[in-house]
């Protein structure tokens, strides 16, 4: 019984540790928008001028979502 409780406690602890370590890293565009600036990466600048997302830096198109919010668009 004690072993089972100990194993469960360790398992719950490891799951909590894994969840904390799995925080999402912010993209260069997300960091720039937090600082109320435009992203200065060449690939992002080129893509944004064309109204596109830089898929190299923003694989899930996070930059377009943020720029749309900033501009008040839906």
N, C-alpha and C positions, 0 to 999 in steps of 0.2 A: 504494500500500500504506500509506504513512504517512497519507494523507488518510483512508483507511478506518478506521485505528486511532484517529485523532484524533476522527472523528465518533462512533465507538463509545464512546470515553471520555467525550465530552461527553454523549451520550445516557444513559449509565449514571449520570453525575453528576446530570443533571436528574431522573432517576427517583428517585434517593435523596433529592434535595431536595424533591420533590413528596410523597414518603412522610412526611417529617418534618413538612411543613406541613399534612398532612391529619389531624393528631391530633384526636380527638373532643373536643369541648367538653363539659364536665360540666354537667349540669342543676342547677337550684337545689336540688332534692331530694338529688341526689348529694353536693353540697357540704355540705349541712346534715348528712347522715348521717355524712360524714367527720369532722365536728366533734362528733358524737354529740349532735345536736340534731334537733328537728323543723323542717321547712321552714315558714317564716312567711309565704309568699305566700298571699294571700286565696283565690286560685283553687285552690291545692294543698290548703289547709286544708279547704275545702268538699268537694273531691273525696275526700280521705282520710277525712273523717267519714262519708261515704257508702260507704266501702270501694271507691272507684273510683280510677282514675288521672287525673291532670290532663293531658289531651291537649294543652293549650296549651304547657305547660312540658316535658312528657315524651311526645313523640310515639310513642315505642316502648315506653311503659309501664315505663320504667326505675325509676320510683319504687316501683311495686308489687313489682318483683323485689327491690329493696333492702330494703323494709320486711318482706317475707316472710322474707328471710334473717336480718334483725335479730330477728324474732320466732321464728325457728327453724322456720318452716313451709316446706312444699315446694310 
